[in-house]
Amino acid sequence: MKILFIISSLNVGGAEKILTTLANHFSNMGYKITILIASKRNYFFPLNRDIEIKELKRVKPIFILIKELKKEILLINPDIIISFISEMNILATIASKLANKPILVSERSAYDFLDIKPIWKKVRRIIYPFVDGLVVLTNADKDRYYFVKNRYKIENPLILKQNHSNIKREKIILAVGRLNPIKGFDLLIKAFSKIKNSEWRLRVVGEGEEREKLERLIYRLNLKNRVKLVGLVKDVEIEYKRASIFVLSSKTEGFPGVLCEAMGYGCAVISFDCPSAPREIITDNQDGLLVESNNIEELTSKIDYLIDNPKVRDRLSSNATEISKRLSIDMIGIKWFRLIDKIVKRG
């Protein structure tokens, strides 16, 4: 079977990581995989050598881009197209229908994701009913896409490295993600500034447009010796294994891979109960703690609680690692294989 993946780029990012994970897995299973990108070849995640990469420069009017997408689809002649992220999903859907090829679009963000421009949300509402299948990450989002007939929930696979052992847990609270307002790192820093135990440190792994704003906040709260904006880290496994507590402070999430990774690596996790994924990942007080969204005081209280109760941290940590079984690439891959087969047979 020939599968064509379409995405804007293969740079650093959650959608890019999941696409490459799936592409590698399908390639290992003997499928012929091509990835079409609309940007320069700048790959952050490793890809199997058997995977073909094609580049389509996205510096053109949309109608020309759709025309070239159609041309590439006809040349590659895949059995099915799998597209990632709303804007590219829309363009790829139009091109696939012009080329008379089935398309499965994958949404990696919550339905009401704030970074999507209103015009794209309106166009998505018009175009998505024509897709052959829509994959979302949560039951909440599956309900929101009521206007799409063929919609399915498939979680992101969780891939954990085991390159480093004998790393001791430290008095570190960890957060990982793009330095963007949606991630709520300003709320986390404010909550951290109020914790009782001054021996603990906060490390924020990631890069983005909010760096300067967050640095000013850290300076204003006199936390420069206790809070570090680490930047991008290639081997984030070490950060997870060093940290005792992980906090997800996002205002909205599709299916936060960093939360799943933190659980898989055995962190005791705390998350805002934001729309819509955390409550579908965490069972409160069993494998993590949920906090009212945007509630800084409650977040501070829960951090203090875990700091003061190492036995609770250990219990949550032990239970959290079970996520690696239910989100293994083998389990998630089976769901994708079944769906792909169903759509291809349906024609």
Sequence and secondary structure as in RCSB ss.txt:
>XXXX:A:sequence
MKILFIISSLNVGGAEKILTTLANHFSNMGYKITILIASKRNYFFPLNRDIEIKELKRVKPIFILIKELKKEILL
INPDIIISFISEMNILATIASKLANKPILVSERSAYDFLDIKPIWKKVRRIIYPFVDGLVVLTNADKDRYYFVKN
RYKIENPLILKQNHSNIKREKIILAVGRLNPIKGFDLLIKAFSKIKNSEWRLRVVGEGEEREKLERLIYRLNLKN
RVKLVGLVKDVEIEYKRASIFVLSSKTEGFPGVLCEAMGYGCAVISFDCPSAPREIITDNQDGLLVESNNIEELT
SKIDYLIDNPKVRDRLSSNATEISKRLSIDMIGIKWFRLIDKIVKRG
>XXXX:A:secstr
 EEEEEES  SSSHHHHHHHHHHHHHHHTT EEEEEESS    SS   TT EEEE    S HHHHHHHHHHHHHH
H  SEEEEESHHHHHHHHHHHHHTT  EEEE  S TT TTS HHHHHHHHHHGGGSSEEEESSHHHHHHTTT SS
EEE                 SEEEEES SSGGG HHHHHHHHTT S TT EEEEEB  TTHHHHHHHHHHTT TT
TEEEEE  S THHHHHH SEEEE  S BSS HHHHHHHHTT EEEEE  SBSHHHH  BTTTBEEE TT HHHHH
HHHHHHHH HHHHHHHHHHHTTHHHHT HHHHHHHHHHHHHHHHHH 
